[in-house]
Amino acid sequence: MTGSANSASGNGSAKPRRTRAQRSLIAFNIFIVVACLGSAAGLTWFKREVTSIPRLSIPIERGFEPEVPKGDAKNYLLVGIDNATGLRGDDPVRNGRGTSQLTDTIMILRVDPIYERAAILSLPRDLYVRIPPDTRSYKINHAYAFGGISKLIETIYVNFGIPIHHYAIVDFAGFENLVDLLDGVPMYFPWPAQDTETGLYQFDAPGCITLDGSHALAFARSRHLKVQVNGEWVEDSSGDIGRARRQQEFMRNAMRKAINRGARNPITLSNLISLAQKNVQLDEFVSVQELIDVSQQMKEFDPDELETYTPPAHNAWVGQQAVLILHDAEAHPIFDIFRGIDDDRPVVPSAPQTASGLSAPSNDQTTTSTQSAFIPAPPEGIECG
């Protein structure tokens, strides 16, 4: 059993009505607090504690544009580092892993206060791109290892034309600690699921299952997820694309859980900030007041309105490497959203279907998207947690 079952039969609670006071932007890398809550705006301790979150100084180079007029839309680069430092000795994530500095998760959160809009773009770690100044291509998760956060920012800008205004970095231990601080994050599993490579074993399905830190990490890192239907285990063939989509759904649920947990309460907020002080690095240009301003401007935002995008790509082999080749023409409209082109136009995000009425998954070798069966989401009208 990999988590506590809120409803082993799958009967989650009816979706509650949110009051205006409950709505606020709490943005996590899958992992972290990027904007804290406007209710603490007048508290001296809040400003003092947030100021002590570690800052990472990098030169303002190609793609990094930290000076943006107040109220304008901003892109926050959210990075999870593939590093097992700080995890328990028996944590399955440690298997075959040392102190590498590859990026396990790369997300861009775009926050537009004017339109009260938030969108997430997940960049699969296996995307095959040029890492400047080299003319050769590599998996995008190598950029951080080659030159840290500034090299990753430059790589994103050169390949996709997306500027980064601020960034936040966290490792695996930070992710686990955040989930545990929230007393777990609930996910709805329509079928039993497992990934032996990450240590995910979730058999209490269908139903709402609360994942603790270690099991949440196993779920978020899963790229070989299998679900059991009619006694047969079927694997999600979309690999890294499927994992990115599951991470987005997890992020949505984590935001919702933080609000339901009462993150606007000073004690809970203090605990979140304390965790960030130990596990998060922010850029030196993001100010406490800016975080407060964003949270106040987005006070009407609801996690259910979070738009999620994953660029279309297909699997390929380059030498001995399994990589993802981007579909440039199809990806451009998605990238335009994060470039700030036609910010006010209506868009259709790549959100998964709900679990209601799903057919059994198949072994169809799709790679440009993943079947909704492999994206745990509750039936319409049901909310886990």
C-alpha positions as CSV (number, residue, x, y, z in Angstrom):
1,M,0.0,0.0,0.0
2,T,1.6,3.3,-1.1
3,G,-0.6,5.8,0.6
4,S,-3.7,6.2,2.8
5,A,-7.0,5.6,1.0
6,N,-9.4,8.4,1.5
7,S,-12.0,6.3,-0.3
8,A,-11.2,2.8,-1.3
9,S,-14.4,2.5,-3.2
10,G,-13.7,5.7,-5.3
11,N,-16.5,7.7,-3.7
12,G,-14.7,11.0,-3.1
13,S,-16.4,14.0,-1.6
14,A,-18.7,16.2,-3.7
15,K,-16.9,19.2,-5.1
16,P,-17.1,22.0,-2.5
17,R,-17.9,25.6,-3.4
18,R,-14.9,27.8,-2.9
19,T,-15.3,31.2,-1.1
20,R,-13.4,34.2,-2.4
21,A,-11.2,34.0,0.7
22,Q,-10.0,30.5,-0.1
23,R,-8.8,31.4,-3.6
24,S,-5.2,32.5,-4.0
25,L,-2.2,31.7,-6.2
26,I,0.1,29.2,-4.5
27,A,2.5,28.1,-7.2
28,F,4.7,25.1,-6.7
29,N,7.4,23.7,-9.0
30,I,5.7,20.4,-8.6
31,F,7.7,21.2,-5.8
32,I,7.8,24.8,-4.4
33,V,6.3,27.9,-3.2
34,V,6.9,30.7,-5.8
35,A,4.2,33.1,-4.6
36,C,3.0,33.2,-1.1
37,L,-0.3,34.5,0.2
38,G,-1.6,38.0,0.2
39,S,-3.2,37.6,3.7
40,A,0.3,37.8,5.2
41,A,1.2,41.0,3.2
42,G,1.2,43.2,6.3
43,L,3.2,40.8,8.6
44,T,6.7,41.9,9.3
45,W,7.8,38.3,10.1
46,F,6.5,37.2,6.7
47,K,8.7,39.7,4.8
48,R,11.7,38.8,7.0
49,E,11.3,35.1,6.7
50,V,10.8,35.1,2.9
51,T,13.9,37.3,2.5
52,S,16.0,34.6,4.1
53,I,15.1,32.0,1.4
54,P,18.4,31.3,-0.4
55,R,19.1,33.3,-3.5
56,L,21.2,32.2,-6.5
57,S,23.0,35.0,-8.4
58,I,23.5,34.6,-12.1
59,P,24.5,37.1,-14.8
60,I,21.7,38.7,-16.9
61,E,22.4,36.9,-20.2
62,R,20.4,35.8,-23.2
63,G,16.9,34.7,-22.2
64,F,17.0,36.0,-18.6
65,E,14.9,39.1,-18.3
66,P,14.2,39.8,-14.6
67,E,13.2,43.5,-15.0
68,V,9.6,43.4,-15.9
69,P,7.1,46.3,-15.3
70,K,4.8,45.7,-12.4
71,G,1.5,44.0,-13.4
72,D,2.9,42.5,-16.6
73,A,2.8,38.7,-17.2
74,K,5.9,36.8,-16.0
75,N,7.4,33.4,-16.7
76,Y,8.8,31.5,-13.7
77,L,11.1,28.7,-14.5
78,L,10.5,25.8,-12.0
79,V,13.3,23.2,-11.9
80,G,13.5,19.9,-10.0
81,I,17.1,18.6,-9.7
82,D,17.8,14.9,-10.2
83,N,19.8,14.6,-7.0
84,A,19.1,12.1,-4.2
85,T,21.0,14.0,-1.6
86,G,19.0,14.3,1.6
87,L,16.8,11.3,1.0
88,R,16.6,8.3,3.3
89,G,19.1,5.6,2.7
90,D,16.3,3.1,1.8
91,D,14.5,5.4,-0.5
92,P,14.0,3.7,-3.9
93,V,14.9,6.9,-5.7
94,R,18.5,6.3,-4.6
95,N,18.8,3.1,-6.7
96,G,21.6,3.7,-9.2
97,R,21.8,7.4,-8.4
98,G,24.5,9.5,-6.9
99,T,24.9,13.3,-6.8
100,S,24.1,14.1,-10.5
101,Q,23.0,17.6,-11.5
102,L,20.6,16.8,-14.3
103,T,17.1,18.3,-14.3
104,D,14.4,15.8,-13.6
105,T,11.6,18.3,-14.1
106,I,11.4,21.5,-16.1
107,M,8.3,23.6,-16.0
108,I,7.5,27.2,-17.0
109,L,4.7,28.9,-15.0
110,R,3.3,31.9,-16.7
111,V,1.3,34.2,-14.4
112,D,-0.8,37.0,-16.0
113,P,-2.4,39.2,-13.3
114,I,-4.3,41.3,-15.8
115,Y,-6.3,38.3,-17.2
116,E,-6.0,36.4,-13.9
117,R,-4.6,33.5,-15.9
118,A,-2.0,30.9,-15.0
119,A,-0.5,28.4,-17.3
120,I,2.1,25.6,-17.0
121,L,4.4,24.4,-19.8
122,S,6.2,21.1,-19.1
123,L,9.3,20.5,-21.1
124,P,10.1,16.8,-21.1
125,R,13.6,16.0,-20.0
126,D,14.3,13.9,-23.2
127,L,13.6,16.8,-25.7
128,Y,16.5,16.7,-28.1
129,V,17.7,20.3,-28.5
130,R,20.8,22.4,-29.2
131,I,22.6,23.5,-26.0
132,P,24.5,26.7,-26.9
133,P,27.2,27.5,-27.9
134,D,27.6,23.9,-29.0
135,T,26.1,23.2,-32.5
136,R,25.3,19.6,-31.5
137,S,22.1,18.5,-29.8
138,Y,21.6,16.8,-26.4
139,K,18.7,16.0,-24.1
140,I,17.5,19.3,-22.6
141,N,18.1,17.9,-19.1
142,H,21.8,18.1,-19.7
143,A,21.8,21.9,-20.0
144,Y,21.8,22.4,-16.2
145,A,24.7,20.0,-15.8
146,F,26.7,21.8,-18.6
147,G,26.3,25.3,-17.1
148,G,23.8,25.6,-14.3
149,I,20.5,27.5,-14.3
150,S,21.9,30.2,-16.7
151,K,22.7,27.6,-19.3
152,L,19.2,26.1,-19.0
153,I,17.6,29.5,-19.4
154,E,19.7,30.2,-22.5
155,T,18.8,26.8,-24.0
156,I,15.1,27.4,-23.5
157,Y,15.4,30.8,-25.1
158,V,17.5,29.7,-28.1
159,N,15.3,26.7,-28.9
160,F,11.8,28.0,-28.0
161,G,12.1,31.8,-27.9
162,I,10.6,31.9,-24.4
163,P,12.1,34.5,-21.9
164,I,12.5,33.6,-18.2
165,H,11.8,36.4,-15.7
166,H,12.4,34.5,-12.4
167,Y,13.3,30.9,-11.4
168,A,13.2,28.5,-8.5
169,I,15.1,25.3,-7.9
170,V,14.5,22.3,-5.6
171,D,15.8,18.8,-5.2
172,F,14.0,15.5,-4.5
173,A,14.3,15.8,-0.7
174,G,12.6,19.2,-0.9
175,F,9.7,17.8,-2.9
176,E,9.2,15.0,-0.4
177,N,9.3,17.4,2.5
178,L,6.7,19.7,0.9
179,V,4.3,16.9,0.3
180,D,4.7,15.6,3.8
181,L,4.1,19.2,5.2
182,L,0.8,19.1,3.4
183,D,0.0,15.7,5.0
184,G,0.1,14.2,1.5
185,V,-1.5,15.0,-1.8
186,P,-4.6,13.1,-2.9
187,M,-4.8,11.5,-6.4
188,Y,-7.7,9.6,-8.0
189,F,-6.6,6.2,-9.4
190,P,-9.2,4.6,-11.7
191,W,-7.1,1.4,-11.9
192,P,-4.3,-0.2,-9.9
193,A,-1.0,1.3,-11.0
194,Q,2.7,0.6,-10.6
195,D,6.2,1.6,-11.8
196,T,8.8,-0.8,-10.5
197,E,11.7,1.6,-11.5
198,T,10.5,4.4,-9.2
199,G,9.0,2.3,-6.4
200,L,5.3,3.1,-7.2
201,Y,2.9,0.4,-6.1
202,Q,-0.7,1.6,-5.8
203,F,-3.2,-1.1,-5.7
204,D,-6.1,0.5,-3.7
205,A,-8.0,1.5,-6.8
206,P,-10.4,2.8,-7.9
207,G,-10.5,5.6,-5.4
208,C,-8.9,8.7,-3.9
209,I,-5.5,7.8,-2.5
210,T,-3.4,10.3,-0.5
211,L,0.3,10.0,-1.5
212,D,2.9,10.8,1.1
213,G,6.2,12.4,0.2
214,S,8.1,9.3,-0.9
215,H,5.1,7.8,-2.8
216,A,4.3,11.1,-4.4
217,L,7.9,11.3,-5.7
218,A,7.6,7.8,-7.1
219,F,4.5,8.9,-8.9
220,A,5.8,12.2,-10.2
221,R,9.0,10.5,-11.5
222,S,7.2,7.6,-13.2
223,R,7.9,7.3,-16.9
224,H,7.0,3.6,-17.2
225,L,3.6,3.7,-15.5
226,K,1.5,0.6,-15.8
227,V,-2.2,0.2,-15.0
228,Q,-4.0,-3.1,-14.5
229,V,-7.2,-3.7,-16.4
230,N,-9.0,-7.0,-16.4
231,G,-6.0,-8.7,-14.8
232,E,-3.5,-7.3,-17.5
233,W,-0.8,-4.8,-16.9
234,V,-0.6,-2.2,-19.7
235,E,2.2,0.4,-19.9
236,D,1.9,4.0,-20.9
237,S,4.0,4.1,-24.1
238,S,4.3,7.9,-24.2
239,G,7.1,7.8,-21.6
240,D,8.4,11.3,-20.8
241,I,5.3,13.0,-22.3
242,G,3.0,11.0,-20.0
243,R,5.1,11.7,-17.0
244,A,5.0,15.5,-17.7
245,R,1.2,15.3,-17.9
246,R,0.9,13.4,-14.6
247,Q,3.2,16.0,-13.0
248,Q,0.9,18.8,-14.1
249,E,-2.2,17.0,-12.6
250,F,-0.2,16.4,-9.4
251,M,0.7,20.1,-9.2
252,R,-2.9,21.1,-9.6
253,N,-3.9,18.8,-6.7
254,A,-1.0,20.1,-4.5
255,M,-2.2,23.7,-5.0
256,R,-5.7,22.7,-4.1
257,K,-4.5,20.8,-1.0
258,A,-2.5,23.8,0.2
259,I,-5.5,26.0,0.0
260,N,-7.8,23.4,1.7
261,R,-5.1,22.9,4.3
262,G,-5.4,26.6,5.2
263,A,-2.2,27.9,3.8
264,R,-3.4,31.5,4.5
265,N,-3.1,30.7,8.2
266,P,0.1,32.3,9.5
267,I,1.2,29.0,11.2
268,T,0.8,26.9,8.1
269,L,2.4,29.7,6.0
270,S,5.3,29.9,8.4
271,N,5.9,26.1,8.0
272,L,5.8,26.5,4.2
273,I,8.4,29.3,4.3
274,S,10.6,27.4,6.7
275,L,10.6,24.5,4.3
276,A,11.5,26.8,1.4
277,Q,14.4,28.2,3.4
278,K,15.9,24.7,3.6
279,N,15.0,23.3,0.1
280,V,14.5,26.1,-2.4
281,Q,16.7,28.5,-4.3
282,L,15.2,31.6,-5.9
283,D,16.8,34.2,-8.2
284,E,18.2,37.3,-6.6
285,F,15.8,39.6,-8.4
286,V,12.4,38.4,-7.2
287,S,11.4,40.5,-4.2
288,V,9.1,39.8,-1.3
289,Q,6.9,42.6,-2.4
290,E,6.6,41.1,-5.9
291,L,5.5,37.8,-4.5
292,I,2.9,39.6,-2.4
293,D,1.7,41.7,-5.4
294,V,1.3,38.6,-7.5
295,S,-0.7,36.8,-4.9
296,Q,-3.0,39.7,-4.4
297,Q,-3.5,40.3,-8.1
298,M,-4.4,36.6,-8.5
299,K,-6.6,36.3,-5.5
300,E,-9.5,35.1,-7.6
301,F,-7.5,32.3,-9.2
302,D,-8.7,28.7,-8.7
303,P,-6.4,25.7,-9.2
304,D,-9.1,24.2,-11.4
305,E,-8.4,27.0,-13.9
306,L,-4.7,26.2,-14.2
307,E,-3.9,25.7,-17.9
308,T,-1.4,22.9,-18.7
309,Y,0.6,22.4,-21.9
310,T,3.1,19.8,-23.1
311,P,4.8,20.3,-26.5
312,P,4.0,17.6,-29.1
313,A,7.0,15.3,-29.9
314,H,7.8,11.7,-30.9
315,N,10.2,9.1,-29.7
316,A,13.4,8.5,-31.7
317,W,16.9,7.0,-31.3
318,V,20.0,9.0,-31.8
319,G,22.9,6.7,-31.6
320,Q,22.3,4.8,-28.3
321,Q,20.1,7.5,-26.9
322,A,16.3,7.4,-26.7
323,V,15.2,11.0,-27.2
324,L,12.1,13.1,-28.1
325,I,12.0,15.1,-31.3
326,L,9.9,18.2,-31.1
327,H,7.1,18.8,-33.7
328,D,8.0,22.4,-34.3
329,A,5.0,23.6,-36.3
330,E,2.5,22.1,-33.8
331,A,4.4,23.4,-30.8
332,H,4.6,27.1,-32.0
333,P,1.1,28.1,-30.9
334,I,1.8,26.7,-27.4
335,F,5.2,28.5,-27.2
336,D,3.5,31.7,-28.3
337,I,1.5,31.7,-25.1
338,F,4.7,31.8,-23.0
339,R,6.4,34.2,-25.4
340,G,3.6,36.7,-24.6
341,I,2.2,36.7,-28.2
342,D,-1.6,37.2,-28.3
343,D,-1.9,36.8,-24.5
344,D,-5.6,37.6,-24.6
345,R,-6.7,35.1,-27.1
346,P,-8.7,32.0,-26.1
347,V,-6.7,28.8,-25.9
348,V,-7.5,25.2,-25.4
349,P,-5.0,23.6,-22.9
350,S,-3.9,20.0,-23.2
351,A,-6.0,18.9,-20.2
352,P,-6.7,15.2,-19.6
353,Q,-10.2,13.7,-19.7
354,T,-11.7,12.8,-16.4
355,A,-12.0,9.2,-15.3
356,S,-15.7,9.1,-16.0
357,G,-16.5,6.9,-19.0
358,L,-12.9,6.0,-19.8
359,S,-12.3,3.0,-21.9
360,A,-9.6,0.6,-21.0
361,P,-6.1,1.7,-22.0
362,S,-4.3,-0.1,-24.8
363,N,-0.8,-0.7,-25.9
364,D,-1.1,1.9,-28.7
365,Q,2.4,3.3,-29.3
366,T,1.4,7.0,-29.1
367,T,4.1,9.5,-28.1
368,T,2.7,12.9,-29.0
369,S,0.2,12.6,-26.2
370,T,-0.7,10.1,-23.5
371,Q,-4.0,8.3,-23.1
372,S,-6.2,9.8,-20.4
373,A,-6.2,6.4,-18.7
374,F,-2.7,7.0,-17.5
375,I,-3.5,10.5,-16.0
376,P,-5.2,9.8,-12.7
377,A,-8.2,12.3,-12.5
378,P,-11.5,11.9,-10.7
379,P,-14.8,11.6,-12.3
380,E,-16.8,14.8,-12.9
381,G,-18.2,16.2,-9.7
382,I,-15.7,14.4,-7.4
383,E,-12.8,16.0,-5.8
384,C,-10.2,14.0,-3.8
385,G,-9.1,15.5,-0.6
